[in-house]
Amino acid sequence: MRGVLIALICAWMLSACTGLIFHPQRELQTTPAALGLEYRDVRITSAGGVRLHAWYLPAQGKIHGSILFLHGNAENISTHIANVRWLPAAGFNVLTLDYRGYGRSEGIPTMEGVHLDADAALKRLLDLANSGEAPIVVFGQSLGGAVAISMLRRSAYACAVEALIVEGAPSGYRAIAREKLAAAWLTWPLQVPLPWTINDDFRPVDDIARLNNMRKLIIGGTGDKIVPIDHALALFAAAARPKILWEVQDLPHTATFMLPKYRKALVAWLAESTTEHSRHLERVDKRWYEDAAACAH
């Protein structure tokens, strides 16, 4: 009986911590077409044969780059699309992914699974881009930023990525879980035991130090009550160069690109990636990313 009780407690703790991190929603609230955007549905097969759903938004006019967008831990791509809907008009292709268990993607979200899903989506974006003529960028918000960092640290395709944008991302999963549990009196006693049930194989603050082959933009907000700016500061301090930090004033969580001035600033920063990419193409074959072995760490 004692063994059964312990097993039940452990199962509850694991379920509780999964609930702290992942809050998927199955029903899509809108589509790109409803927002006046051209798009197509994309199916991606992730590790274990899990079928994922994504939207591909083609650039309008001259293509300046292709962006993989990894959203936060709640809801699905339909409620996060406002963060990237403006990018096609600025000349960027966008592939926005729902992790396993989110939206129309199969499966149940797990720590390892969402990282594998992001890697599969990066590979698919390389196929969709179909050329090395424009830079590849990974943009992650909140959980998606942490996933982007740790995925790229392990991905065979990381050397195809010119730039990484991370906004409102936790520096560590256990750290953010502990902070959330400590914030309420009801869960305060759980701040020590529960975070230890979280898979600690993925540590963004450690992994970002190993990403030395791409430019990095790390964004934190002084008004962010979900992921305090301390996490962005920790990521920036640990990050390998080249890197830049934006401390956004008085905006809530992942709201930076709701403002036109930050959209313009991001396009200008990405233009620097385009310049560097052009120089790089003078030295390597335009299909360089197809050689996975060359991209391995």
Summary of the structure (lengths in Angstrom):
residues: 297
radius of gyration: 18.9
end to end distance: 48.0
largest distance: 68.8
contacts: 1025
relative contact order: 0.13
helix: 46%
strand: 19%
